Amino acid sequence: MSSQPEPSDRSALPAPVRSRLDQGTHSVLVDTRALEQVRHRFDTEQAQALGRYLASAQSPNTLRAYRTDWTAFTAWCLTENRRSLPADPVDVAVYLAACAQARTPDGARWALAPSSIERRAAAIAAVHGAHGLDSPTRTEVVRMTLRGIRRTRRARPRRKDPVVLSTLEALLAVRPDDGHPGGVARRRDAVLLLTGFAGALRRTELARLTFDDLDLRTDPATGAPTLLVRLGATKTDQEDRRSHTVALPRGRHHHTCPLCALADWVHLLRLHAQGGQQALRDHLAAATAPPAAAPHRCTDLDSADLAPLADGTGRPLLPTVTRHGHIGSHPMSGRAVGELVKRYAARAGLDPDDFGGHSLRAGFATQAALGGAGDREIMRQGRWTNPRTVHDYIRTANPLEDNAVTRLGL
């Protein structure tokens, strides 16, 4: 039995196979035959409207993952001369077993984790369901195969290390030097790290933020600025029913203040909007990194500073930045956020494999627990609904907290 081609190996497939894959996976969760019936019974405009809403039923990340998984299954079926839609349950079981047996090119480890194999099964079920077909994954042979894979491939999930406050300062310290071109990424990445940490944001939530999502308020108790960040649809609220908002107050120190980082970044973006790349060069040529004890820059930040950028066009808060200091019009991806954290961890002398995009969110919960915050406070900012998740972070922060071992009298 040949192993299934991975999406990254598409170039190795024959041209006719690649063509059929491209034709068959454009919109895997929309029944194109049903839309064709709508087109005949009503009109093209009605079919297009229905298709748009059907395509929006899943998040872009889910669609992207399912499309990749369905492509892999279709490629395997073409290679093995099997039918992918509707698929025979035994074929699906054999495919999943082949996925479980696949190794990396060097043979050192498994190519797919059990969770990735289960997601491939979910993609197969979703495509069948979207086309009004019974899912082959509900049959006993497939369910037993998945159960066997889980039992055989049991492994403790490896969690990324949290970026606690000391780690965060280490990451901030290894950003590019000020000046041109490094000063552009230096300012953007300060916003990324501090906002992701203080807001307990997932990497996709962070990457998706726009200036239209920001609302600057004044704390009535202190008079200090407070930033409200609207998250829109999230992993646990994909239809945006709860309208999650996180609050970012002014930090204790200038160099770890999310609002000061935002003020510096906004100033740079406005210069770029007004004078282009040359204005950036002129400004950064004379710029020097302020000392850690410098006064806050966010004191003068107000809504008028954000207004030119929050113009309703969805301008990304964290756009791409080239090594030459050019600011792009597209946002960073969630994967790029994780890679940035890993890259800075390596520069700081840490093992990059221990860190990732989730490290900022985990770091918030861990640092908050170290600071004495209660479950309810941590859950509110992090939008957690299960206290057990928060308790895991608390145990990580202080394994002796509320632990009877301290009362043994040893």
N, C-alpha and C positions, 0 to 999 in steps of 0.2 A: 504494500500500500504506500503510495507516495504521500508525503506530508503536504498539507495545504499551503499554497502560496500566501505569503503575508502581503498586506497592502504595499509595504515598502519594496516588495519584489515584483511589482507589476511589470517592470521593464523586461523581466524574464519570460513573461507570458507571450504567446503568439499574438499577432496583431488582431486577428478575428476575435480572439477571446477578450482582449482588452476592449474592443469595440462593443461587444455584447455586454460587458460589465458596465461600461459607461452609459449605455442605453438603459440598462435595467436598474440602476441604483441612483438615478437623479433625485428621486423623491420616494424613498423606500416606504414611508408610512402613509402614503396617499394612494388610494386605489384609482389608478388612471382609467381603468375600464368603467368604474362608476361615474367618473367625471365625464367620460365620453357619452354615457347615457344621459347625463344632465344636459350636455351640449345639444343632444338630439331632441330631448323632450322640452327644453326651455330655450336657451341660447348660449352663445360663447361667453357673454359677460357674466351670466349666472354661474357657469361652470368655473370661470376664473375666480370669481368671488368665493365660491365654496372651496376651491382648491387652496386659496390663500389662508382661509381659516383652518382648514384641515392641517395644512403645513405648520401652522402656528400652535398646534395643540401640544407640541413638545418643545422644550427649550432648545436653543441652537446647539448647546453642548451635547444634549441627548441625541439629537438628530445626527450630529457629526459622528458620535460614537457608534450609533446604530448603522449608519451608512458604511462606516469602515468595517464593522463586524459583518454586515450583510455581504459586502464585497468579498471578504475573505471566505465566507461560506459558499457564495456563488462560484468563486474561483475553484474551490475544492470540488464542488459538484461538477463543474465543467471538466476538470482534470480526471475525475473518477467516473465520468459519464453517468452522473446521477441527476435527478431533477430537483431543483431548489424550491420551486413553488408550483403546487404544494409539495412539500418534502415528505419522504417516507420516514417514519419515526426511527426505524433501524438505521437509516442513513445518517440521521441527525446524531444518534447515539455513537455511531462509529466516528463521525466527524469530531464530536466533543472528546472522545477517547484519543483521537489523533492529536488534538490540541493539547491534551494533558501530557502526551508523550513527547511533544516537540521540545527540542533543546536549542539553546543559542548557537550561533555558528561555531563558536569555539568548544561547544559541548560542556561548558563548565557549569551551567545552571539551566533550570527550566525556562522555556521561552515565555510561557504565560502563567500567571498566578491563577489559583482557583477562582478568585473573584472576576478575573478577566474572562475566564471560560464561562462562568455563569452569565456574564453580561452578553456574551455571544449567543447563549441560549435565549436570553431575553430579547435580543434583537430578532432572532428567528421567529419567536412567538409574536412579537409586535408586528412584523411584516405580514405574517399570516393573518393576524387579527384585522389589520388594516384592509386586507383584501377579502374579508368575510369568510376566511377559511379556518377550520379547526386547527389549533396549534399542535404540532407534533411533540412539543416539549411537555405536554400534559400527560403523555402516555407513560406507562410504568417503566418501559425500557429506558426512556430518556431520564426519568426521575431517578431511577436506580443508578444509572451511569453517573449522574451528577453527584449523587450521595457517595458513591465509591470514590470519585475523584476528591471530594472533600475529605473523606476519611484517610485516603492514601497520601494526600498532599498536605496534611495538616501542618501548619507552621504558625508560630506566633507572629502576628502582624508587627512589622517594624515601624514604630512611630518616629516621626521627625522630632528632633530636639526642639524645645521651645526657645525662642529668642527672648530671653529675659532682659531686664534693663541694662545690665553690664554688657551683655552680648550686643544689644542694640547700639550702645555707644561705640563698641568696637567696630561694628559694621559702618557706622557713620564716619568713623575716623579714617577709613580706607577708601572713601569715595575719591573720584578724580580730583586733582588739584584745581584750585580756582584759576581763572583766566580762560583763554580761548584755546581749544574748544571744550576742554574738560568741564568748565564751569556750568555748561548747560545741563549735562547729565548729573553733575553734582547737586544742582538745585532740584531737578525733577526727582532724583532718587531719594533725597531727604523727605520730600512729600510722600513718596511711596512707602518708605520704611516707617515713618512716624504715623501716617494715617492708617496704614495697615495694622500697626501695633496698637495704637490707642483706640481704633475703631473695632478691633477684633474682627477684621474683615477676611473673608476667604479671598483667594487670589483672583478668582473670576469676578467677584464683587468689586475688588479694587481696580482691576483692569477696565471694568465697564463704566467707571464713574466719569461723569461729564461736569462741566462747570454749571450746567443747568440744575444739577442735583445739589448744589451747595446753597446754603442760606446762612448768612452771617447775622448773629443776634448779639445783644449786650446782656451780660449777666446782671440782673437787677441788684444782686447783693454786693458784687465787687466792682461793677462797671467795666469788667474785662470782657473782651470779645469772646464769643462762643460760636463754634461752627456746627451747624446741623447738616448732616449728610443723609440724603434720601437714597435708599438702596434699590428701590423698585423690586422687581422679581428676584428672588433668591433661590438657593438650592432647596430650602425647606418651605418656600412660599412662592412657587413658580407662577402663580396667577396674581401675585401682588395684592392679596386680600388684606394683609395686615399693615401695609404701607410702613415698613420698618424704617426708622430713622435713628441714627446714632449721633451722639453729641460729643464734640471734641473741645474741651476747654483749653485755655492757655496753659502751657507747661510751666513747671517751676523754673526751668533754666532755658535760656535762649536756644542753645544748641539741640535741645530735645523738645522744643515746643512745636507742635504740629502747625499752629497758626503762624508762627514766625517763618517756618519753612514755606507755607503757602504764600505769605506776603512776598518773600524773595522770588518765588516762582512766578507769581502773578506779575510782578514788576518786570521780570525778564520777558514774559510772553507779550505784555503790552508793548514793550520796546520793539519786539520782533514784528508785531502787527503794524506798528507805526513806521518803522524804519528798515525792516527786513534784516537780512543776515549781517549787513554792515553795521547796523545799530547794535547788534549783539556783540560783534567784535570790539567795537569802540568801548562799550560798557564793560565787558569782561577784561579788556586789556588793562584797565585801571583797578580791577577788583582784587581784593585780598580777603581771605577767609577771616571772619571776625573771631576774636577769642571766645572761649566758652563762657566767660563772665560778661559778655557784651550785653547791653540793654536790649529789651525786647523790641523786635521790629514790628510786631503785630499790633502795637498800641494804636497806630494810626490806620490800621486796616479797616475799611468799612465797605458797605454794599456797593458804593459807587466804584470802588476798585474792581469789583467782580463783574459789574454790569456789562462792560464791553465784551467780556468773554462769555458771560451767560446770556447769549443772545437768542436762545431757542434753537440753535442749529446743532446742539449736541456735541459741542467742541470737547474733545477728550481731556480729562484732567491730566492724564499720563500718556502723552503721545510718544511715538517712537522718536528716538534721537540717534543720529548716526555718529560715528566716531569723529566726524569732522564738525560736529556741533550743529548739524542741520536738524531742525524740528519738523517732524512729519505731520501729516493731517490725520493719520490713522492712530487708534489707540494701541497700546501694548496688548499683547495677548496674556491670558492667564498663565500660560506656560512660560512666557518671558518673565513674568513676575517671579515665579519660582526659580528660574535660572539665575535671575539677578541676585536673589538672596543667597543662592549657592555660591555664586561668583564672589560676592563680598565676604562670605564665610571663609572661602579659600584664601583670599587676600589677608584676612585677619588671622591666619594661621590655624583655622579650625578645619575639621573634616567636612568638606562640602556634602558628602553623602549623608551626613547627619541632619542636614537642614534642607528646607524647601519652602514653597509658598505658604504651607500651613503653619510654619514655625512662628509667623507673626501672630496669628490668631491664638495658637497654643501659648505663645509667650505672654499675651495679654492675660489669659486666665491664670497662668502660673504666677506671674508677677503680682497680679491683684490678690491672689491667695496669700502670697508671701507678705503683702502689705496689710493683711488682716481683713480683706473684703469678704463679706458673707456670700453664701450661695446665690441669694436673690439679686444682689448687686452685680455679681459676675454674669449671671444668666440674662439680666436685663440688657447689658451692653452687647453681650455676645449673641443674643437672641437664641440661647439654648432653651429647650423645653424639657430636657431630661436632666434632673439633678445628678444622676449617676455620671454623666459626662463631666460635669464640673468637679465632682468628687475625685475623678481620675486625675485631673489637673492638680487638685489640692494635695493628693497623695504624692504626686511628683514634686510639688513645691516643698512639702515638709512631711516626710513619711512618718514622723513621730507625733504629728498633730492628732489629738484625740485617740491616741493609741495606748492600750492597756499595758504594753510592754514597758512603759516608763514607770509603772507602779509595781513592778516585780520586786523591787528592793535589792537588785543585784549589785 
